[in-house]
Amino acid sequence: MVLDNRLFFPATERNRTCIGDLLSTIPLKGGSILEIGSGSGEHGVAFQKRFTDITWQSSDPLLIHRNSISAWIDYEGLNFKMPQPLDINVEQTPWKIPLELKLSLQAIISINMIHIASWNCTKSLFKESRKLLKIGQYLILYGPFKIANKHISQSNDLFDKSLKMQNKLWGVRDVEEITKEARKNNFIQEELIQMPANNFSLIYRKIA
Ligand SMILES: C[S@@+](CC[C@H](N)C(=O)[O-])C[C@H]1O[C@@H](n2cnc3c(N)ncnc32)[C@H](O)[C@@H]1O
């Protein structure tokens, strides 16, 4: 019998503090944050504990990940605060979003997802975020990115090659390409912030 479905993604221990610090600089007025591609759920519970006035709504298309997220919520005693994960595959649109979340949504975040998915997933992420977010609200991406179509480190270059060997549709994305997609969906790139370990945070704001 499986007693505990928690998965452990080591990178989440290394990056949760700096991502949390970044989130703390974004003006959020309570409500909910929707996380796309939550993975193990370790970020979700960490941020739910850190930001007590918001509701952290995690999601993932994989059942094994959603089970892990539920197990982490349980383990951290957050059942009365944090909702169960949603089954969202960015490409399957429209996303099935409960009305309560639609009404309380303040921002959408996706951490280390768009390079492990096809480019179409990035397109869908912006299209659906446009429908769900109100003017002035944020879509936040975190991960490795190319700048001016160039890798910022040799390790990112190697990582990109290893991704493409696993799946030719995957790969480290270029910030300018992402921002073009953002503009098509009425988002502007508000900030590009260098983070530890050759990662960036990209903050987009809906302007119309
Ligand atoms: C590298 S993991 C990152 C997980 C977590 N955000 C983290 O930083 O530890 C990528 C995640 O994206 C999810 N993912 C992949 N394709 C997706 C899609 N089409 N829609 C939504 N999530 C997806 C995977 O299931 C996985 O949980």
The ligand as an SDF file (V2000), in Angstrom:
LIG
                    3D

 27 29  0  0  0  0  0  0  0  0999 V2000
   10.2270   20.2590  -15.1290 C   0  0  0  0  0  0  0  0  0  0  0  0
    8.6630   19.9960  -14.4880 S   0  0  0  0  0  0  0  0  0  0  0  0
    8.5490   21.4140  -13.4230 C   0  0  0  0  0  0  0  0  0  0  0  0
    7.6170   21.1770  -12.2870 C   0  0  0  0  0  0  0  0  0  0  0  0
    7.5600   22.3080  -11.2690 C   0  0  0  0  0  0  0  0  0  0  0  0
    6.9630   23.5000  -11.8270 N   0  0  0  0  0  0  0  0  0  0  0  0
    8.9360   22.5920  -10.7510 C   0  0  0  0  0  0  0  0  0  0  0  0
    9.4850   23.6570  -11.0630 O   0  0  0  0  0  0  0  0  0  0  0  0
    9.4550   21.7320  -10.0460 O   0  0  0  0  0  0  0  0  0  0  0  0
    7.5570   20.4060  -15.8100 C   0  0  0  0  0  0  0  0  0  0  0  0
    6.1060   20.2670  -15.4370 C   0  0  0  0  0  0  0  0  0  0  0  0
    5.3190   20.7150  -16.5290 O   0  0  0  0  0  0  0  0  0  0  0  0
    4.2320   19.8390  -16.6650 C   0  0  0  0  0  0  0  0  0  0  0  0
    3.7590   19.9120  -18.0450 N   0  0  0  0  0  0  0  0  0  0  0  0
    4.3050   19.3500  -19.1490 C   0  0  0  0  0  0  0  0  0  0  0  0
    3.5410   19.5610  -20.2300 N   0  0  0  0  0  0  0  0  0  0  0  0
    2.4890   20.3010  -19.8030 C   0  0  0  0  0  0  0  0  0  0  0  0
    1.3390   20.8200  -20.4480 C   0  0  0  0  0  0  0  0  0  0  0  0
    1.1140   20.6120  -21.7480 N   0  0  0  0  0  0  0  0  0  0  0  0
    0.4460   21.5250  -19.7080 N   0  0  0  0  0  0  0  0  0  0  0  0
    0.6670   21.7440  -18.3880 C   0  0  0  0  0  0  0  0  0  0  0  0
    1.7390   21.2560  -17.7260 N   0  0  0  0  0  0  0  0  0  0  0  0
    2.6370   20.5320  -18.4210 C   0  0  0  0  0  0  0  0  0  0  0  0
    4.7910   18.4720  -16.3090 C   0  0  0  0  0  0  0  0  0  0  0  0
    3.7890   17.5500  -15.9650 O   0  0  0  0  0  0  0  0  0  0  0  0
    5.6890   18.8320  -15.1430 C   0  0  0  0  0  0  0  0  0  0  0  0
    5.0290   18.7750  -13.9260 O   0  0  0  0  0  0  0  0  0  0  0  0
  1  2  1  0
  2  3  1  0
  2 10  1  0
  3  4  1  0
  4  5  1  0
  5  6  1  0
  5  7  1  0
  7  8  2  0
  7  9  1  0
 10 11  1  0
 11 12  1  0
 11 26  1  0
 12 13  1  0
 13 14  1  0
 13 24  1  0
 14 15  1  0
 14 23  1  0
 15 16  2  0
 16 17  1  0
 17 18  1  0
 17 23  2  0
 18 19  1  0
 18 20  2  0
 20 21  1  0
 21 22  2  0
 22 23  1  0
 24 25  1  0
 24 26  1  0
 26 27  1  0
M  CHG  2   2   1   9  -1
M  END
$$$$
